[in-house]
Amino acid sequence: MPTSETGATAPDPSLPPEGVTGPAVVETGAASRSGARAPMDRRRQPSGDEARGRAMRAAISVIAEKGTAALRMSDIAARAGMSTGHILYHFGKKDRLLLEVLAWSQADLWARFQEAVDRAGSPAEKLDLFVRFYLPRHQGDERYALWTQVLAQRHDEEGRRILTGLLDGWDERLEAILREGRDLGCFAEVDLPEFTIRAVAMLSGLSEDVMFGRSRWQDTSAHAFAVSALTRELRPAGQA
C-alpha cells in the first residue's frame, strides 16, 4: 500500500516534505488538516484537469478524515470549493468513488516517482526512492489511509481487477529496479519475483506500524531501516 517518506538524507525537491515516511506527495494543505473548507465561488467553477485534480485531492482528504460510512458527496464539494453537481459529474455515484480516487492518486504518485527515478544515478538510488514513495510519510498519511479504506470494502470482479493492477504496479516497478541493479552488477543475484514479494511484504508491515503509531518509529526512520535491510541482502558477495 504505497504512499512516501523522506529519510535521513537531504530531501529531494520532487519528494514530499519529511515526515516520519509512502509511497508522498499530494498534500491537501493546512486547510484540510484543520477541517477548514475552501470557499466556493459559483461564478468560476474549475474545469478539466484542474477540476478533476481538485475533486480528487478533496476526496482523499475527506475519506481519510471521515471514513466511508459517513462520507457524503457534499462534504467533498465543500472541501474542494465546488458544487455538489460538479463533484457528481466527476464521480458519478458514491459506490464508484473509492476506486476512482485511488486510481487517480496512484497515477499521480507513479508520475512523480518516475520523474524522480529518471534523475537517479544508480539502481541503489532508485531503490531508495522506491522505499520513500512506498512508505507512509507519517501516522496520518492520507494516501495510505485511502488504501486501507478501499481494501476494507467488498469489491466485485471489476473492482478486484483494478486493485490487483494497482498493487501489481508497485511490484513491477520494484522488480525492474532489482533487475537493472543485478544486470549492472550492483546487486547480488536474487530470485526477482520471490525477493519482490518479501520486500513488499516487509514494506507493508512497516507501513502498518507507522500508521498505527508504533513508538519504535518515533526516533528511528522506517525508511532507513527498510533501505538498510534491502541493501544488506542485495549486496554482491565480496563487497563490504
Buried (B, 14 or more C-beta within 10 A) or exposed (E): BBBBBBBEEEEBEEBBEBBBBBBBBBBBEEEBEEEEBBEBEEEEBBEEEEBBBBBBBBBBBBBBBBEBEEBEBEBBBBBBBBBBEBBBBBBEEEEEBBBBBBBBBBEBBBEBBEEBBEEBEEBBBBBBBBBBBBBBBBBBBBBBBBBBBBEEEEBEEEBEEBBEEBBEBBBEBBBBBBBBBBEEEBBBEBEBEEBBBBBBEBBBEBBBBBBEEEEEBEEEBBBBBBBEBBBEEBEEEEEE
